[in-house]
Amino acid sequence: MPYVDTDGARTFYTSSGDQGRPAVVLSHGFFMDLSMFAPQVEYLEARGFRVLCWDARGHGGTVTEPDRPFSYWDSARDLLAVMDAAGVESAILGGMSQGGYAILRTALLAPERVDALILLDTEADASNDDEKAAYHELFDSWTNPEVPLELLADGLAPQLIGGTAADQAPWRAKWAASDRPSIRQAAACLIERESLLDRLDEIICPALVLRGELDASSTAEKSAALAAKLANADPVVTIPGAGHAANWTAPDLVNEAIGGFLTGLASSAAR
């Protein structure tokens, strides 16, 4: 299994498709891992893309140095290291929720390596005081082994995943098997991230902004602000009836939107 060593982490990633194909790199959301993109990997491979997915610090197969703080700028550098290890000079970057935070920073750090952005159920602003308080409450409970995980999952799964009980079941099983305290530094990174709204006009590559209609985290207002401030983004695409993890619970509709975006990129490149 491929890993790449970065500053403070050993990052796990997967690569599928031929090396000579155009590349898409996918970055997952919080409390999830690269497997959340299984429906997109299959779809993109069928369209002739090479697909890289990677696990963020504190998640999945990535090994993070214990108790070492990090930021989403470090995540952006992890992503670039994955591209380097895979021999990918530039790529279309896709990110869901916290994955979106990472790819926006990647586009600011290394714009020459980012061909386009696919921003799924994400935003560019910092957490407000109410959101920070809610996060602290959640993570204080999550890292406390005396708090039953099933109780936490009952509240978290409908909000974070959405969809049906069957959609949520694989993630509830992963959470039950996880080392709960190991999420602390990832939680601090999430809570203390800074706003990028005043820097979005520096990102000039094409961008797709997509959200689930019922997503209470990446709201319509936040998504609209993200799209409006990016230099080359179309209006937000809304997936009817979907929640925060629209790419997981409504993959056909999300893949259709991604496919339309990619077709538009190809048409523009051919002109």
N, C-alpha and C positions, 0 to 999 in steps of 0.2 A: 504494500500500500504506500502511495507516495506522501512524503512529508517534506516540508521545507523549514529550515531553522531560521527564525527571525529574532529580533531583539526581545527576549523575554518569553518566547513561545516556540513551540514546535507545531507548525500548522499542518493539519491534515487536509488533503484535497483529492478530488477525483478528476479524471480527464477521460472524455469519451469522444469518439469521432476522429477522423484523420487529421494529422498535424497540419496538412496544407490547406485545410478549410478555414473560412472566416470563423473567428472565435467569439463566443459569448461566455462571460464569467458571471456566475450567480452567487449572491451573498444573502444569507438567510436571516430570519428574524429572531428576536429574543425568545429564550426557552425552547428553541427549535434547533435544527441542524440541517446540513446540506440535503438530507433526504426529502425535505419539504418540496424540493424542486423536481421530484421524480416525474410529474406530469409534463413539466416544461422541457426537461432533458430529452424525453422521448420525442416530443413534438419538434424540438429544434434539430435534433439529430436527423429526423426524417426530412427536414428542410435543407439538409446539407451543411449544418454548422458543426464545428467542434465546440464542446461544452465543458467548461471547468466549473466545479462547485467546490467550496471550501468551508471549513468549520471555523467560526469566530472564536476568539479567546473566551474561555469559560463554557464552551459548548462542544458537544459531539466528541470527535476524536482528537481535537487539538489539545495539546498539553501546554498549560500556561504556568509560568513560574509562580509559586504560591505567594500570595499576599503582595504581589507587585502591581501597583496601580498602572493603568493604561488608559488611553483615550481612543476615540474613533479615528484620530490621525494615525495612531499605531495600527489600527485595523486597516486603514488605507495602505499603509506600508506593507502589512502582511499580504494584502491582495496583490500588490505589485510584485512582491517576492514570489507568490504563487505563479504569476504570469511569467516571471523570469525563469523559474524552475521548469515551467512547461514549454519554454521557448516561444512565448506569445509576445510579439512586439506591441501590438495594439488590439483592442477588443471592444465589443459592445458590452457594457456592464449593466447587470440587472441586480436590483436589491429590494428586498422586502423589509419594511419597518426599519430595524436597526441596520439591516443591510443597506438600506437607502442612505443612512447617515454615513456609512463607510464609503459608498461609491461617489457621493457628492464630494467628499474630501479627496478621494482619489482623483477626481476630475480637476480639483484645484491644485493638487500637488503635481500631477503629471498629465496635463491636458493633451499632450501629443500622443498619449497612449490610450486615450478614450475616444472611440469612434462615435458612440451614442450612449444614452442612458435610458434604462427601463426602470422606472421608479414606482414600486408597488406598495400601496398602503403605507406611505411614509410621509415625512415632512422635513422642513429645514430649520424650524425654530427650536429654541430651548424649551425645557419644561417650565411651566409656571409654578407658583408656590403651591397651589392646590394639587397639581400633578405630582410634584416632588413629595408632598405629604402622603399622597396615596401610594406612591412607589415605596417610600420608607416603611409604611405599614405592611405592605405586601412582602417586602424582602426581609423585614424583621421576623415575620411569621414563617416565611419560607426557609430561612436558615436556622430556625428553632426546631429541633427534632421532636420537641414535646407537642408541637402543633400538628395534628393529623393532616397528612398530605391530601388525603381524599377530600377533606373539607376545603382546602385551598383550591384543589383542582376543580371542584364543583363550581366555584366562583370564577376561576380563571379561564377554563376551557371555552365556555360560550363566548367570552369577550375576546380572547386571544385567537381562537381558531374559528369559532362560529360554526355554521353548518349543522350537521346531525351528530348524534351520539357516536355513530360509526366513524365520522370524520375526525372526531376528537379522540377516539379510543387509542390510536397508536401513540399519540403524544402523552396522554395520561399514563400509559405504560412506561414510556421513556422517563417521565418525571418520577414515577415511583421507584425506578431503578437507579436514579441519579444520586450523586453526592451533593446533597442540598447546600451545604455551606460553601462549596466551591464556586458558587455564583456571585459571591460578595463583590469581587473587583469588577466583574461585568456589570453588576447592578450600579456600582458607584459611577462607572463610565456612562451608563445610560442616564442616570439622574443628573449628573453634572455637565452633560454636553452643552456646548455653547451654540448660539444661534448662528446660522449661515445666511440668513435672509439678505443681509446687506452685501454679501459677496456672490450671490447667485448670478448676477449679470456678467461675472467673469467666465461663466461656463457657457460656451457658445456652440457646443455640439448639439445635434438633435436630441430631443428628450420626449419620452412617453411618460405621462403621469396617469396612474390608474388607481382606483380605490373601490372597495366594496361599498355598496349603498348603505349598509348597516354598520359600517365601521365607526365605532364611537371614539376611537383613538386618533386615527388619521381622518379627521372630520372633513366635510366638504369645504369648509372655510380654509383649513390648513392646506389641503391639496390645491385649492384654487390659488392660494398665495404662492405656493411652490411653483406652479405652472406659470403664473403671471410674471414672476421675477426671473425665471430662466429665459435666456435670450432666444432660444429656438425650440420652444415647447408648444404643442397644440393644446387646445382646451382639455381639461381632465376627462378621462374615460371612466364612467361609473358602471360597475357590474351589478345589475339588479339583484336584490335579495341576498347578496354576499356580505360577509363580515370582514374582519381584519385580515384573515388568511385567505383572501379570495382566490389566490392561485392554487390553493389546496382544495378548497371546497367547491369552486366553480371553474375547474381547469379548462374546460372547453371554451367558455366565454373569454377567459383571460388569454388563452392561447390564440384565439381568433384576433383579439386586439393586438397582441404582440406580433402576430403574423402580418396584420395590416401595416403596422409600423415598420416592420422589416422590409416589406414590399415597397413601401414608400422610400425607404433609404436606398434600396437597390435602384429604383427608378431615378432618383436624384443623382446617384453616382453614374448612371448610364448616360445622362444628358451631357 
